[in-house]
Amino acid sequence: MRILLIEDHLQLVQTLSRSLGVLGIRVETCNDGLLADAALKQHSFDIVVLDLALPRMDGIEILRRLRQRGDTVPVLVLTASGDTVDRVQGLNEGADDYLSKPFDLSELEARLRALHRRNVGAGHAVLHVGVLAFDTTSRRFSLDAQPLDLPPREHDLLEALITHVGRPVDKNTLAERMRSGEAVLSHEALEIYVHRLRRRLDGSGAAIHTLRGLGYVLERANDAPA
């Protein structure tokens, strides 16, 4: 799971980034409203955690613009304790959930995972593309009902694509998601991992297509452009 945390309280950002990272949740951060709006236009995220009081553009305007663009990414709004007005306004503008400050990390994690499950399909915890299947709970892949064990980076790449099936994911987002420590994957290295996955998926009914200027998309093989 990859989230964008839009929050200008430095200590909270550092604490959440560190704590959620330990739980296996990748956290990208932004402390400025205008920069956050730009990031949401350029990159794909699984969930957005949005504070409402931000410099240069408030959270409500960010949320409004996000929904006007037709972006359906789940948004969890952070509100001041007991601030009903902010909570109601956020939900009216398209927020999916809210959490009042201060909050427990365990509650935030539970809400994030619930939003993620709902987004990839609450009615079915297993995603299918051809004979490729991905169990969103165990995060395991299978091909024609047989386990598909992948190296970590190939696993992260295929997970990012299958959880956005039919929708392009840009190269920068994928490279960032597959980063190791401080080193961000180059586009050339990303292409190598895509090539390896294409070979593994050959004959599966699932195919990774390159969309020039947009990135990569996972689709059923028979949905490939003519």
Buried (B, 14 or more C-beta within 10 A) or exposed (E): BBBBBBBBBEEBBEEBBEBBEEBEBBBBBBBBBBBBBEBBEEBBBBBBBBBBBBEEBBBBBBBBBBBEEEBEBBBBBBBEEEBEEBBEBBBEBBBBBBBBEEEEEEEBBEBBBBBBEEBBEEEEEBBBBBBBBBEBEEEBBBBEEEEBEBEEBBBBBBBBBBBBBEEBBBBBBBBBBBBEEEEBBEEEBBEEBBEBBBEBBEEBBBBBBEEEEEBBBBBBBEEEEE
